């Protein structure tokens, strides 16, 4: 009899524990997690930025370089064929982060070098900070290039919960050592800590991006992931197995460059596949672009911008008009080519609105909402301003204005009047 009573007590205790856990879960679902649930319903945002990718460096622009993943993405998504950036690395990334022309805060002049004691001004609020406040988990995988000489300028201090990659403009793809025409130290970090790892940089960045996508609990918070590839930026370094695919290209530099682009294309394919495997593709906005056009007549790179005139560092279309794709199955139909004029400053207001953030006029953003503009077929802005202040002594100024089907380019080689 005592054994029977003991077993009954254990059964009763088990039932009580079971229902207690169930009730707690229901209570949490209905009363505790309203803000969590609201955030989780927001779309995921993935920005993929190539580095020095030319107009004619993608297969869907009839390049000899094989980019099947980008080709498939372009075919199934929306191509923005008049998307403008600045003519070099740092200003474009600054415009992306702030939604404001770099000339507003003194960052329109070339790039941040490893020895420069400058960075994205701390009073500028980044899109990462805005999305983090809106409930997003924010991560950057790859190149930062917006300042590193003080901790305050590092990506994990500018709104990103997580960073894996490098701070400066270019690295050795295999050793991850600093490469800026000089010998440098290790520039490979995870959350502000240097890490020594073996592997081709593009592959490592893809691996990290895929891991972040797979490990994310999307019921808790949406993901903002900025994948900033160093490819196909100099130095010309690729895996031998990829270089062999381009034996038909006579120029050795172009063969290596093509292999670099192919590796990046494969990385994009892995990211898209991970989103689909996780079943979050339909609720994800993915934006692919490049920070500037290809460098076509420089010994350390072999980009191709044909039929566009100009190259990286110029304000002609070859330097500032780049291959761009936007995918958002929940709102955009696929297989369309948009000829509206857009700019990199447009990403901030687009993503902020998508996340349910109201932007005050005090922010002085220069961009417009890309999704709304595509939906209506028009924008409240019919021109794009591009500025570039050359690092000369004394400095001189270049600017371009794109308006409808016209473009005005000021190529001053005279000192600034101030």
Helices and strands as residue ranges (DSSP letters): H 2-27, I 28-32, H 34-40, E 44-50, G 59-61, H 68-76, E 78-80, E 83-84, H 89-98, G 102-105, H 127-133, E 137-143, G 151-153, G 155-157, E 162-166, E 177-179, E 183-186, E 189-190, E 193-194, H 201-215, E 223-228, H 240-243, G 244-246, H 252-277, G 281-283, E 284-290, H 317-320, E 325-327, E 336-338, E 342-343, H 346-354, G 361-363, H 370-376, E 383-390, E 396-403, E 406-415
